Amino acid sequence: MNVILTSQGYLNLDYPSGAGEMYEYTNSAFLALTRGWARFIGSQNELGSIQPGMLADLVVSKGRLLNAPSVKLPEILPVITLVGGKVAYESTEL
């Protein structure tokens, strides 16, 4: 997997050196869609980050979903999907 997600934010391990601007853009966009949105709707104590006690639906994909060109998106497949704390989908290719 190429991505690490923590309660402190998002880190893509595959950015080439010198790609700091792209990392900052992706990081900001991702945080706006997770913790920022939870804060906006007043649910920051329940949503927006992955940590004990928080609610989360989660999709883990094989590939770099957030910075892939749109033509490559169909090639990025889910590995596992968790909904309501339960496995809703698990790839047979784990």
C-alpha positions as CSV (number, residue, x, y, z in Angstrom):
1,M,0.0,0.0,0.0
2,N,1.3,3.5,-0.8
3,V,-0.7,5.5,1.7
4,I,-0.6,6.0,5.4
5,L,-3.6,7.6,7.1
6,T,-3.5,8.6,10.8
7,S,-5.5,10.8,13.0
8,Q,-2.8,13.4,12.3
9,G,-3.3,13.4,8.6
10,Y,-2.4,11.7,5.4
11,L,1.0,10.8,3.9
12,N,1.5,9.4,0.4
13,L,4.8,7.5,0.3
14,D,5.1,7.5,-3.4
15,Y,5.6,11.2,-4.2
16,P,9.0,11.7,-6.0
17,S,11.4,14.1,-4.4
18,G,10.6,17.7,-5.2
19,A,6.9,17.1,-5.3
20,G,6.2,19.0,-2.1
21,E,3.6,21.3,-3.7
22,M,1.6,18.3,-4.9
23,Y,1.8,16.6,-1.5
24,E,0.5,19.8,0.2
25,Y,-2.4,20.1,-2.2
26,T,-3.4,16.5,-1.9
27,N,-3.0,16.6,1.9
28,S,-5.1,19.7,2.2
29,A,-7.8,18.4,0.0
30,F,-8.0,15.1,1.8
31,L,-8.1,16.7,5.2
32,A,-10.9,19.1,4.0
33,L,-12.9,16.0,2.9
34,T,-12.4,14.2,6.2
35,R,-11.7,16.2,9.4
36,G,-12.8,19.5,7.8
37,W,-16.2,18.2,6.8
38,A,-16.7,16.5,10.2
39,R,-15.9,19.8,11.9
40,F,-18.3,21.7,9.5
41,I,-21.2,19.5,10.5
42,G,-20.3,19.5,14.2
43,S,-19.4,15.8,14.4
44,Q,-15.6,16.1,14.9
45,N,-15.9,13.9,18.0
46,E,-17.3,11.0,16.0
47,L,-16.1,11.4,12.4
48,G,-13.2,12.7,10.4
49,S,-10.3,10.5,11.5
50,I,-9.4,6.9,12.0
51,Q,-8.8,6.3,15.7
52,P,-10.4,4.3,18.5
53,G,-13.9,5.4,19.3
54,M,-14.6,7.2,16.0
55,L,-17.1,6.1,13.4
56,A,-15.6,5.2,10.0
57,D,-16.5,3.6,6.7
58,L,-13.2,2.8,5.0
59,V,-12.0,1.7,1.6
60,V,-8.5,0.5,1.1
61,S,-7.4,0.5,-2.5
62,K,-4.4,-0.9,-4.3
63,G,-3.0,2.2,-6.0
64,R,-2.8,5.9,-5.6
65,L,-6.4,7.0,-5.9
66,L,-6.0,10.6,-4.8
67,N,-3.3,11.6,-7.3
68,A,-4.0,9.2,-10.2
69,P,-4.9,10.7,-13.6
70,S,-8.6,10.2,-14.3
71,V,-8.0,7.7,-17.1
72,K,-6.2,5.4,-14.6
73,L,-9.0,5.5,-12.0
74,P,-10.8,2.4,-13.3
75,E,-7.6,0.4,-12.8
76,I,-7.4,1.2,-9.0
77,L,-9.4,-1.5,-7.3
78,P,-10.5,-1.8,-3.7
79,V,-8.7,-4.3,-1.5
80,I,-11.1,-4.2,1.4
81,T,-14.1,-2.1,2.4
82,L,-15.3,-1.6,6.0
83,V,-18.8,-0.3,6.6
84,G,-20.1,0.2,10.1
85,G,-17.1,-1.6,11.5
86,K,-17.7,-4.7,9.5
87,V,-16.0,-6.1,6.4
88,A,-18.4,-5.4,3.5
89,Y,-15.9,-6.4,0.8
90,E,-12.6,-8.2,0.7
91,S,-10.6,-8.9,-2.4
92,T,-9.7,-12.5,-3.1
93,E,-6.3,-11.3,-4.2
94,L,-5.0,-10.2,-0.7
